[in-house]
Amino acid sequence: MKLAKRICAACLVASISLSFSACTFQDKTVYFDTSSGRNTVFKIGDMKCSKKEALLYLLNEKNIYGSVDGVNLWTEDFDIDTMTGSIKDLTIEHLTRVYVLNLYAKEKEITLTEKEEKACEDAAKEYYSSLNSAERSFTGVRKKDVANAYKKYALATKVYKELMDSVDEEVSEDEARVMEAFVLFVSDEAKANEIQGMIDYGYTFERLASTYTEHDSYQVTFARGEYSKAIDDVVFNLDTDEVSTAIAADNGYYFFQCLDKYNEELSEANKEVIIEKRRQQVLADIVKDLEEKNFSDMNTELWNNIVFTDDVSELTSASFFKTLSEYL
């Protein structure tokens, strides 16, 4: 597994949970099939994730993501082995994101305040008291273990918020612009020349597009970057109703007719997409830097051997993240 694939593109939302989109920077392998220690699941730099902390996350992610529209997926009607594997993967992704943000905090000397640490300890007291005997046995955690996990999570949250506050959220109308157009694509140059001749003669472009395009649809809405730069350079300079000449791209030829050079509703929505991409890039840059500086190691044997107890119905805790959010 790759560190970058596990930890980049992290995102904190209102409930202070981290998202799990992924990306890759290099072919540099940073996880190895070696032992990080009998009770250590993984190491990143000088930080170690304990088995207890990993099981604490695993318990909660099992129940947070183990139901859909009120349907419990942890029943004999569903593939429990596949469910378990997916939740374990999700848990490792989540934890590595938290640890990487903690490494960044250490590097930048970002710490929790006394008030924030106290909030973590109070939340840990409440959450630990909510665990039943089966859950305490499964995770092996004590109150201090929960408090330590909360402090790492709170610090990751704090770092993330500071990073997001640094993102430029000014997006110009032109950068966010979403167009509507008819599009015609053919792969044969002779056919493209024939179509160009029909356009010049005055044929209705919509009819040509619906008749000759090799794509599934001939009417599209799109923002900058969805097509190649060669297409963007032409199409985003078209006026409404204007038809382009043939544009060579994707081993073929495109023609466009602009229907609406600025779809206001979609363009406004696209501003949020652009801002989110900027946020993802900030985190991706951090991941790349930390990947180059830190050796990482995962105890795959330990993690692969972790299974849920036979009666998963006793493992119901799902309030780990919610409880902390109520105190911070």
Secondary structure, 3 states (H helix, E strand, C coil): CCHHHHHCCCCECCCCCECCCCCCCCCCCCCCECCCCCCEEEEECCEEEEHHHHHHHHHHHHHHCCEECCEECCCCCCCHHHHHHHHHHHHHHHHHHHHHHHHHHHHHCCCCCHHHHHHHHHHHHHHHHHCCHHHHHHHCCCHHHHHHHHHHHHHHHHHHHHHHHCCCCCCCHHHHCEEEEEEEEECCHHHHHHHHHHHHHCCCHHHHHHHHCCCCCCEEEEECCCCCHHHHHHHCCCCCCCECCCEEECCEEEEEEEEECCCHHHHHHHHHHHHHHHHHHHHHHHHHHHHHHCCEEECHHHHHCCCCCCCHHHCCCCCHHHHHHHHC
